[in-house]
Amino acid sequence: MRAQVALGLPESALIVANPVPEEEQLDPALHARVLAEALRACAAEGVTGQAVTPFLLDHLVRHTDGASLSANLAAVRGNVRLAGRIAAAWAGA
């Protein structure tokens, strides 16, 4: 962010990688299996466009017994914490 300002670049988006802690992640093998099933179900039911994401998320939640929702909530909580830290550091800059 400082480099953008120093270079006189226009304000733009900044992507920050913030992985979910390993102990809160969805098991990768379970995710891959259930996502593949969800994509097949999506195609079989003719789900397209903006309906795809909610369909996939619902399928993942139902077929992981809620574990995918817990992982998504962990991601949101982590992103909110990090965004707060970034904002506080930027405000103090």
All heavy atoms as an XYZ file, in Angstrom:
670
protein
N       0.834     -1.177      0.000
C       0.000      0.000      0.000
C       0.881      1.244      0.000
O       0.592      2.198     -0.715
C      -0.935     -0.034      1.213
C      -2.013     -1.115      1.093
S      -2.967     -1.532      2.581
C      -3.575     -0.014      3.170
N       1.936      1.198      0.814
C       2.856      2.345      0.830
C       3.524      2.519     -0.521
O       3.737      3.649     -0.967
C       3.907      2.172      1.924
C       3.389      2.425      3.312
C       4.534      2.433      4.330
N       3.996      2.558      5.655
C       3.929      1.568      6.543
N       4.405      0.386      6.248
N       3.403      1.762      7.727
N       3.866      1.411     -1.165
C       4.522      1.492     -2.471
C       3.590      2.137     -3.497
O       4.035      2.947     -4.305
C       4.947      0.105     -2.936
N       2.293      1.796     -3.450
C       1.339      2.412     -4.365
C       1.317      3.923     -4.172
O       1.340      4.679     -5.134
C      -0.075      1.857     -4.136
C      -0.296      0.484     -4.706
C      -1.700     -0.003     -4.429
O      -2.236      0.159     -3.340
N      -2.307     -0.634     -5.426
N       1.262      4.335     -2.917
C       1.224      5.766     -2.621
C       2.529      6.428     -3.048
O       2.540      7.474     -3.693
C       0.946      6.002     -1.122
C       1.113      7.472     -0.763
C      -0.451      5.520     -0.755
N       3.655      5.804     -2.713
C       4.965      6.378     -3.030
C       5.171      6.524     -4.536
O       5.813      7.469     -4.987
C       6.070      5.519     -2.431
N       4.616      5.592     -5.280
C       4.767      5.642     -6.734
C       3.711      6.513     -7.405
O       3.736      6.690     -8.619
C       4.712      4.221     -7.315
C       5.887      3.322     -6.941
C       5.612      1.887     -7.373
C       7.176      3.841     -7.572
N       2.784      7.044     -6.603
C       1.729      7.882     -7.163
C       0.720      7.115     -7.982
O       0.045      7.675     -8.844
N       0.610      5.814     -7.703
C      -0.342      4.990     -8.440
C      -1.758      5.238     -7.927
O      -1.946      5.528     -6.748
C       0.013      3.505     -8.280
C       1.384      3.091     -8.812
C       1.663      1.634     -8.474
C       1.461      3.312    -10.312
N      -2.719      5.098     -8.794
C      -4.105      5.259     -8.326
C      -4.450      4.139     -7.339
O      -3.899      3.041     -7.414
C      -4.940      5.141     -9.604
C      -4.062      4.429    -10.583
C      -2.643      4.770    -10.208
N      -5.350      4.461     -6.417
C      -5.777      3.442     -5.471
C      -6.432      2.303     -6.234
O      -7.177      2.518     -7.178
C      -6.753      4.026     -4.464
C      -6.091      5.017     -3.524
C      -7.030      5.508     -2.445
O      -7.997      4.799     -2.111
O      -6.797      6.608     -1.951
N      -6.126      1.106     -5.826
C      -6.701     -0.068     -6.475
C      -6.774     -1.198     -5.456
O      -6.349     -1.055     -4.318
C      -5.843     -0.476     -7.679
O      -4.537     -0.802     -7.252
N      -7.299     -2.297     -5.891
C      -7.448     -3.456     -5.014
C      -6.081     -4.017     -4.645
O      -5.105     -3.884     -5.386
C      -8.279     -4.524     -5.700
N      -6.052     -4.643     -3.503
C      -4.847     -5.311     -3.022
C      -5.275     -6.691     -2.573
O      -6.213     -6.828     -1.775
C      -4.232     -4.537     -1.855
C      -2.986     -5.124     -1.223
C      -1.822     -5.061     -2.205
C      -2.647     -4.368      0.043
N      -4.636     -7.712     -3.086
C      -4.979     -9.080     -2.709
C      -4.024     -9.535     -1.616
O      -2.806     -9.410     -1.750
C      -4.901    -10.029     -3.921
C      -5.931     -9.609     -4.959
C      -5.111    -11.473     -3.486
C      -5.877    -10.385     -6.243
N      -4.584    -10.034     -0.535
C      -3.803    -10.530      0.591
C      -4.182    -11.989      0.806
O      -5.359    -12.304      0.999
C      -4.096     -9.714      1.877
C      -3.318    -10.260      3.057
C      -3.793     -8.240      1.653
N      -3.204    -12.880      0.754
C      -3.463    -14.297      1.008
C      -3.501    -14.526      2.513
O      -2.622    -14.077      3.240
C      -2.375    -15.146      0.367
N      -4.527    -15.203      2.965
C      -4.706    -15.458      4.392
C      -5.303    -16.848      4.561
O      -6.520    -16.999      4.668
C      -5.619    -14.383      5.006
C      -5.692    -14.492      6.507
O      -4.742    -14.892      7.154
N      -6.829    -14.126      7.063
N      -4.465    -17.871      4.589
C      -4.999    -19.233      4.657
C      -5.708    -19.515      5.981
O      -5.395    -18.923      7.008
C      -3.761    -20.112      4.507
C      -2.625    -19.250      4.930
C      -3.011    -17.842      4.588
N      -6.664    -20.410      5.909
C      -7.352    -20.881      7.109
C      -6.352    -21.748      7.889
O      -5.622    -22.545      7.290
C      -8.594    -21.723      6.713
C      -9.249    -22.355      7.918
C      -9.579    -20.866      5.942
N      -6.298    -21.594      9.207
C      -5.404    -22.458      9.984
C      -5.667    -23.935      9.662
O      -6.831    -24.341      9.483
C      -5.759    -22.136     11.437
C      -6.339    -20.767     11.394
C      -7.048    -20.673     10.059
N      -4.617    -24.703      9.573
C      -4.728    -26.098      9.149
C      -5.758    -26.881      9.957
O      -6.525    -27.672      9.415
C      -3.363    -26.784      9.223
C      -3.323    -28.110      8.523
C      -1.928    -28.672      8.386
O      -0.954    -27.893      8.389
O      -1.825    -29.898      8.267
N      -5.804    -26.630     11.262
C      -6.738    -27.384     12.109
C      -8.206    -27.020     11.860
O      -9.108    -27.732     12.297
C      -6.402    -27.203     13.598
C      -6.555    -25.790     14.115
C      -5.339    -24.888     13.889
O      -4.368    -25.317     13.218
O      -5.373    -23.751     14.381
N      -8.456    -25.926     11.131
C      -9.828    -25.519     10.819
C     -10.192    -25.743      9.349
O     -11.310    -25.446      8.937
C     -10.021    -24.043     11.174
C      -9.902    -23.769     12.665
C     -10.179    -22.322     12.999
O     -11.354    -22.002     13.252
O      -9.219    -21.511     12.981
N      -9.242    -26.268      8.576
C      -9.494    -26.511      7.162
C     -10.338    -27.764      6.965
O     -10.326    -28.679      7.789
C      -8.176    -26.703      6.413
C      -7.323    -25.466      6.341
C      -5.986    -25.722      5.664
O      -5.738    -26.797      5.123
N      -5.117    -24.728      5.709
N     -11.053    -27.786      5.855
C     -11.777    -28.981      5.454
C     -10.762    -29.966      4.889
O      -9.844    -29.568      4.157
C     -12.817    -28.614      4.390
C     -13.751    -29.714      3.906
C     -14.594    -30.254      5.063
C     -14.660    -29.181      2.804
N     -10.909    -31.237      5.230
C     -10.007    -32.261      4.710
C      -9.987    -32.180      3.177
O     -11.049    -32.235      2.541
C     -10.488    -33.640      5.156
C      -9.705    -34.750      4.520
O      -8.480    -34.832      4.742
O     -10.316    -35.538      3.751
N      -8.796    -32.021      2.584
C      -8.717    -31.846      1.121
C      -9.327    -33.000      0.327
O      -9.963    -32.764     -0.705
C      -7.212    -31.731      0.850
C      -6.632    -31.250      2.141
C      -7.480    -31.868      3.214
N      -9.160    -34.221      0.786
C      -9.724    -35.365      0.059
C     -11.249    -35.323      0.114
O     -11.926    -35.584     -0.897
C      -9.194    -36.674      0.632
N     -11.805    -34.998      1.274
C     -13.255    -34.873      1.412
C     -13.763    -33.752      0.517
O     -14.752    -33.916     -0.206
C     -13.631    -34.605      2.869
C     -15.103    -34.321      3.144
C     -15.975    -35.517      2.779
C     -15.298    -33.921      4.600
N     -13.068    -32.618      0.534
C     -13.473    -31.481     -0.307
C     -13.477    -31.873     -1.775
O     -14.441    -31.602     -2.496
C     -12.530    -30.297     -0.072
C     -12.873    -29.118     -0.909
N     -12.271    -28.887     -2.130
C     -13.765    -28.123     -0.734
C     -12.772    -27.789     -2.663
N     -13.687    -27.306     -1.834
N     -12.409    -32.515     -2.234
C     -12.310    -32.894     -3.649
C     -13.432    -33.851     -4.041
O     -14.067    -33.681     -5.090
C     -10.951    -33.522     -3.934
N     -13.700    -34.840     -3.193
C     -14.738    -35.826     -3.496
C     -16.120    -35.185     -3.541
O     -16.878    -35.368     -4.494
C     -14.718    -36.952     -2.465
C     -15.793    -38.013     -2.706
C     -15.750    -39.144     -1.691
N     -15.873    -38.714     -0.315
C     -17.028    -38.377      0.284
N     -18.161    -38.378     -0.401
N     -17.048    -38.041      1.556
N     -16.448    -34.397     -2.519
C     -17.780    -33.800     -2.437
C     -17.966    -32.723     -3.512
O     -19.049    -32.603     -4.093
C     -18.053    -33.260     -1.019
C     -19.387    -32.533     -0.957
C     -18.027    -34.399     -0.009
N     -16.919    -31.968     -3.803
C     -17.024    -30.969     -4.863
C     -17.257    -31.636     -6.215
O     -18.092    -31.168     -7.006
C     -15.777    -30.089     -4.907
C     -15.769    -29.024     -5.991
C     -16.971    -28.076     -5.860
C     -14.463    -28.245     -5.966
N     -16.549    -32.725     -6.493
C     -16.758    -33.442     -7.756
C     -18.200    -33.935     -7.847
O     -18.844    -33.819     -8.905
C     -15.779    -34.602     -7.881
N     -18.724    -34.468     -6.744
C     -20.122    -34.914     -6.716
C     -21.063    -33.730     -6.957
O     -22.044    -33.844     -7.695
C     -20.451    -35.552     -5.363
C     -19.739    -36.855     -5.095
C     -19.877    -37.296     -3.631
O     -20.520    -36.582     -2.823
O     -19.326    -38.364     -3.299
N     -20.764    -32.608     -6.322
C     -21.611    -31.424     -6.450
C     -21.615    -30.905     -7.886
O     -22.666    -30.502     -8.402
C     -21.130    -30.333     -5.494
N     -20.459    -30.907     -8.525
C     -20.381    -30.441     -9.912
C     -21.172    -31.359    -10.843
O     -21.852    -30.889    -11.770
C     -18.923    -30.334    -10.357
C     -18.137    -29.190     -9.708
C     -16.649    -29.338     -9.982
C     -18.663    -27.843    -10.185
N     -21.097    -32.674    -10.588
C     -21.889    -33.611    -11.399
C     -23.387    -33.367    -11.170
O     -24.172    -33.352    -12.120
C     -21.514    -35.058    -11.069
C     -20.188    -35.504    -11.665
C     -19.992    -37.007    -11.568
N     -19.934    -37.483    -10.186
C     -18.823    -37.523     -9.429
N     -17.683    -37.095     -9.934
N     -18.866    -37.983     -8.199
N     -23.777    -33.162     -9.921
C     -25.186    -32.906     -9.607
C     -25.651    -31.603    -10.249
O     -26.773    -31.516    -10.767
C     -25.392    -32.863     -8.095
N     -24.791    -30.625    -10.232
C     -25.099    -29.323    -10.832
C     -25.389    -29.495    -12.330
O     -26.386    -28.981    -12.841
C     -23.902    -28.400    -10.610
S     -24.203    -26.670    -10.916
N     -24.527    -30.216    -12.999
C     -24.708    -30.455    -14.439
C     -25.960    -31.287    -14.692
O     -26.746    -30.977    -15.607
C     -23.475    -31.146    -15.014
N     -26.177    -32.320    -13.888
C     -27.330    -33.206    -14.077
C     -28.646    -32.464    -13.876
O     -29.637    -32.753    -14.553
C     -27.242    -34.387    -13.114
N     -28.652    -31.495    -12.966
C     -29.874    -30.746    -12.672
C     -30.005    -29.481    -13.526
O     -30.964    -28.728    -13.379
C     -29.927    -30.405    -11.185
C     -30.064    -31.646    -10.311
C     -30.188    -31.341     -8.845
O     -30.762    -30.277     -8.502
O     -29.724    -32.159     -8.039
N     -29.014    -29.232    -14.376
C     -29.080    -28.077    -15.267
C     -28.918    -26.740    -14.567
O     -29.414    -25.729    -15.048
N     -28.212    -26.739    -13.460
C     -27.981    -25.495    -12.717
C     -26.900    -24.704    -13.446
O     -25.828    -25.237    -13.744
C     -27.571    -25.786    -11.259
C     -27.290    -24.501    -10.508
C     -28.640    -26.604    -10.557
N     -27.179    -23.430    -13.725
C     -26.225    -22.598    -14.457
C     -26.178    -21.189    -13.875
O     -27.002    -20.813    -13.038
C     -26.617    -22.489    -15.953
O     -27.904    -21.881    -16.043
C     -26.619    -23.842    -16.633
N     -25.220    -20.418    -14.353
C     -25.120    -18.993    -14.015
C     -24.975    -18.740    -12.531
O     -24.248    -19.439    -11.826
N     -25.697    -17.736    -12.072
C     -25.577    -17.310    -10.682
C     -26.103    -18.334     -9.693
O     -25.819    -18.248     -8.501
C     -26.299    -15.978    -10.478
C     -25.643    -14.833    -11.210
C     -26.376    -13.518    -10.984
O     -27.501    -13.485    -10.508
N     -25.718    -12.430    -11.321
N     -26.819    -19.319    -10.156
C     -27.354    -20.354     -9.272
C     -26.306    -21.400     -8.904
O     -26.503    -22.178     -7.974
C     -28.553    -21.032     -9.917
N     -25.182    -21.420     -9.619
C     -24.175    -22.457     -9.390
C     -23.553    -22.344     -7.997
O     -23.478    -23.337     -7.263
C     -23.075    -22.427    -10.484
C     -21.920    -23.349    -10.131
C     -23.671    -22.809    -11.836
N     -23.094    -21.169     -7.616
C     -22.402    -21.029     -6.328
C     -23.273    -21.433     -5.147
O     -22.839    -22.260     -4.329
C     -21.851    -19.601     -6.160
O     -20.901    -19.356     -7.198
C     -21.179    -19.429     -4.801
N     -24.498    -20.903     -5.010
C     -25.302    -21.351     -3.873
C     -25.610    -22.846     -3.910
O     -25.668    -23.497     -2.870
C     -26.579    -20.516     -3.950
C     -26.514    -19.734     -5.198
C     -25.144    -19.846     -5.771
N     -25.771    -23.398     -5.108
C     -26.021    -24.835     -5.236
C     -24.829    -25.621     -4.698
O     -24.993    -26.561     -3.911
C     -26.276    -25.199     -6.706
C     -26.546    -26.657     -6.928
C     -27.846    -27.132     -6.899
C     -25.509    -27.553     -7.166
C     -28.107    -28.493     -7.104
C     -25.751    -28.900     -7.364
C     -27.055    -29.380     -7.339
N     -23.622    -25.235     -5.135
C     -22.420    -25.941     -4.696
C     -22.202    -25.801     -3.192
O     -21.884    -26.779     -2.507
C     -21.184    -25.429     -5.453
C     -21.148    -25.686     -6.956
C     -19.894    -25.061     -7.563
C     -21.226    -27.163     -7.273
N     -22.375    -24.585     -2.679
C     -22.185    -24.376     -1.240
C     -23.165    -25.207     -0.422
O     -22.787    -25.826      0.578
C     -22.308    -22.892     -0.891
C     -21.164    -22.004     -1.374
C     -21.509    -20.538     -1.127
C     -19.860    -22.379     -0.704
N     -24.417    -25.228     -0.838
C     -25.422    -26.025     -0.131
C     -25.070    -27.508     -0.168
O     -25.147    -28.208      0.842
C     -26.806    -25.782     -0.740
C     -27.876    -26.632     -0.078
O     -28.145    -26.404      1.127
O     -28.435    -27.530     -0.745
N     -24.674    -27.977     -1.337
C     -24.296    -29.391     -1.484
C     -23.112    -29.718     -0.565
O     -23.129    -30.750      0.122
C     -23.937    -29.683     -2.952
C     -23.720    -31.136     -3.227
N     -24.709    -31.943     -3.724
C     -22.631    -31.925     -3.062
C     -24.231    -33.178     -3.860
N     -22.964    -33.176     -3.476
N     -22.117    -28.846     -0.562
C     -20.942    -29.079      0.292
C     -21.319    -29.118      1.769
O     -20.854    -29.989      2.504
C     -19.875    -28.008      0.037
C     -19.046    -28.222     -1.222
C     -18.360    -26.925     -1.645
C     -18.024    -29.311     -1.002
N     -22.152    -28.198      2.204
C     -22.551    -28.182      3.614
C     -23.281    -29.474      3.976
O     -22.977    -30.114      4.987
C     -23.433    -26.956      3.935
C     -24.069    -27.074      5.311
C     -22.614    -25.679      3.851
N     -24.235    -29.868      3.128
C     -25.040    -31.064      3.424
C     -24.225    -32.344      3.380
O     -24.438    -33.251      4.180
C     -26.231    -31.164      2.462
C     -27.302    -30.125      2.745
C     -28.561    -30.283      1.884
N     -28.300    -29.980      0.475
C     -28.269    -30.877     -0.501
N     -28.497    -32.143     -0.256
N     -28.014    -30.508     -1.746
N     -23.252    -32.431      2.467
C     -22.512    -33.671      2.285
C     -21.182    -33.719      3.040
O     -20.429    -34.685      2.900
C     -22.328    -33.939      0.786
C     -23.621    -34.270      0.108
N     -24.464    -33.298     -0.395
C     -24.244    -35.440     -0.104
C     -25.535    -33.866     -0.907
N     -25.428    -35.164     -0.745
N     -20.903    -32.691      3.828
C     -19.733    -32.731      4.729
C     -20.193    -32.622      6.181
O     -19.384    -32.358      7.065
C     -18.734    -31.593      4.429
O     -19.373    -30.327      4.652
C     -18.181    -31.675      3.012
N     -21.481    -32.791      6.391
C     -22.063    -32.671      7.737
C     -21.714    -31.337      8.385
O     -21.425    -31.266      9.577
C     -21.629    -33.835      8.636
C     -22.158    -35.175      8.144
O     -23.309    -35.217      7.664
O     -21.425    -36.175      8.230
N     -21.699    -30.281      7.571
C     -21.458    -28.933      8.083
C     -19.996    -28.541      8.195
O     -19.684    -27.392      8.522
N     -19.081    -29.464      7.921
C     -17.648    -29.150      8.055
C     -17.211    -28.054      7.089
O     -16.359    -27.232      7.428
C     -16.802    -30.411      7.852
N     -17.802    -28.024      5.898
C     -17.417    -26.974      4.941
C     -17.869    -25.609      5.435
O     -17.164    -24.611      5.253
C     -17.977    -27.265      3.554
O     -19.396    -27.188      3.553
N     -19.027    -25.544      6.067
C     -19.508    -24.277      6.622
C     -18.590    -23.807      7.746
O     -18.235    -22.632      7.821
C     -20.944    -24.417      7.127
C     -21.546    -23.175      7.769
C     -21.553    -21.998      6.793
C     -22.955    -23.473      8.268
N     -18.166    -24.721      8.587
C     -17.235    -24.364      9.668
C     -15.932    -23.819      9.103
O     -15.395    -22.834      9.613
C     -16.948    -25.585     10.546
O     -18.122    -25.987     11.216
N     -15.421    -24.444      8.044
C     -14.188    -23.966      7.416
C     -14.389    -22.589      6.793
O     -13.518    -21.714      6.903
C     -13.704    -24.968      6.366
N     -15.538    -22.375      6.146
C     -15.821    -21.060      5.548
C     -15.942    -19.982      6.619
O     -15.460    -18.861      6.439
C     -17.088    -21.116      4.693
C     -16.852    -21.759      3.348
O     -15.738    -21.800      2.851
N     -17.907    -22.267      2.754
N     -16.582    -20.318      7.729
C     -16.695    -19.344      8.820
C     -15.323    -19.043      9.423
O     -15.045    -17.896      9.783
C     -17.660    -19.853      9.888
C     -19.128    -19.887      9.457
C     -19.982    -20.567     10.517
C     -19.634    -18.494      9.161
N     -14.462    -20.050      9.514
C     -13.098    -19.827     10.003
C     -12.358    -18.872      9.064
O     -11.612    -17.996      9.509
C     -12.344    -21.149     10.130
N     -12.580    -19.026      7.753
C     -11.949    -18.129      6.777
C     -12.446    -16.703      6.965
O     -11.649    -15.756      6.958
C     -12.237    -18.616      5.357
N     -13.739    -16.555      7.140
C     -14.309    -15.210      7.331
C     -13.751    -14.575      8.602
O     -13.317    -13.415      8.592
C     -15.856    -15.258      7.366
C     -16.440    -13.934      7.811
C     -16.393    -15.652      5.996
N     -13.751    -15.321      9.702
C     -13.232    -14.771     10.966
C     -11.767    -14.367     10.825
O     -11.359    -13.295     11.269
C     -13.400    -15.780     12.102
C     -14.831    -15.921     12.592
C     -14.911    -16.761     13.858
N     -14.446    -18.119     13.658
C     -15.213    -19.128     13.255
N     -16.499    -18.935     13.021
N     -14.704    -20.329     13.102
N     -10.980    -15.211     10.178
C      -9.567    -14.894      9.979
C      -9.381    -13.668      9.106
O      -8.510    -12.834      9.363
N     -10.201    -13.544      8.059
C     -10.097    -12.385      7.167
C     -10.498    -11.098      7.876
O      -9.884    -10.050      7.665
C     -10.943    -12.595      5.916
C     -10.342    -13.630      4.993
O      -9.164    -13.962      5.091
N     -11.153    -14.162      4.110
N     -11.506    -11.171      8.722
C     -11.926     -9.981      9.471
C     -10.816     -9.550     10.436
O     -10.497     -8.364     10.537
C     -13.250    -10.249     10.222
C     -13.552     -9.159     11.230
C     -14.395    -10.385      9.222
N     -10.220    -10.528     11.136
C      -9.117    -10.191     12.052
C      -7.956     -9.546     11.292
O      -7.410     -8.525     11.716
C      -8.624    -11.443     12.782
C      -9.477    -11.869     13.959
C      -8.802    -12.938     14.800
N      -8.519    -14.157     14.051
C      -9.370    -15.174     13.909
N     -10.567    -15.120     14.467
N      -9.024    -16.236     13.224
N      -7.573    -10.144     10.168
C      -6.453     -9.608      9.394
C      -6.791     -8.234      8.822
O      -5.956     -7.320      8.866
C      -6.072    -10.569      8.272
C      -4.913    -10.117      7.385
C      -3.650     -9.875      8.215
C      -4.655    -11.129      6.291
N      -7.994     -8.058      8.323
C      -8.391     -6.753      7.777
C      -8.325     -5.684      8.860
O      -7.883     -4.554      8.600
C      -9.800     -6.831      7.190
N      -8.741     -6.026     10.056
C      -8.660     -5.074     11.168
C      -7.224     -4.701     11.481
O      -6.909     -3.529     11.707
N      -6.340     -5.699     11.481
C      -4.925     -5.423     11.747
C      -4.312     -4.561     10.657
O      -3.547     -3.625     10.935
C      -4.153     -6.740     11.901
C      -4.516     -7.455     13.189
C      -3.795     -8.775     13.438
N      -2.498     -8.904     12.830
C      -2.089    -10.017     12.210
N      -2.869    -11.077     12.112
N      -0.878    -10.072     11.686
N      -4.658     -4.831      9.414
C      -4.142     -4.037      8.294
C      -4.655     -2.607      8.392
O      -3.891     -1.645      8.237
C      -4.514     -4.675      6.944
C      -3.741     -5.987      6.755
C      -4.253     -3.722      5.791
C      -4.213     -6.818      5.569
N      -5.942     -2.452      8.648
C      -6.526     -1.106      8.743
C      -5.900     -0.318      9.885
O      -5.581      0.869      9.725
C      -8.045     -1.202      8.921
N      -5.709     -0.983     11.011
C      -5.097     -0.286     12.159
C      -3.666      0.108     11.841
O      -3.229      1.235     12.161
C      -5.146     -1.176     13.398
N      -2.926     -0.772     11.204
C      -1.534     -0.445     10.852
C      -1.498      0.678      9.818
O      -0.659      1.594      9.914
C      -0.838     -1.692     10.290
N      -2.398      0.656      8.855
C      -2.431      1.681      7.819
C      -2.831      3.024      8.420
O      -2.276      4.066      8.054
C      -3.374      1.265      6.707
C      -3.376      2.208      5.537
C      -4.403      2.969      5.113
C      -2.295      2.485      4.642
N      -4.050      3.699      4.012
C      -2.745      3.420      3.689
C      -0.989      2.031      4.545
C      -1.948      3.924      2.674
C      -0.191      2.511      3.530
C      -0.664      3.449      2.609
N      -3.769      3.010      9.351
C      -4.215      4.249      9.985
C      -3.105      4.875     10.813
O      -3.009      6.099     10.925
C      -5.435      3.999     10.857
N      -2.234      4.023     11.354
C      -1.127      4.527     12.162
C       0.103      4.880     11.350
O       1.086      5.368     11.885
N       0.027      4.642     10.044
C       1.203      4.868      9.177
C       1.509      6.347      9.025
O       0.742      7.233      9.138
C       0.964      4.251      7.805
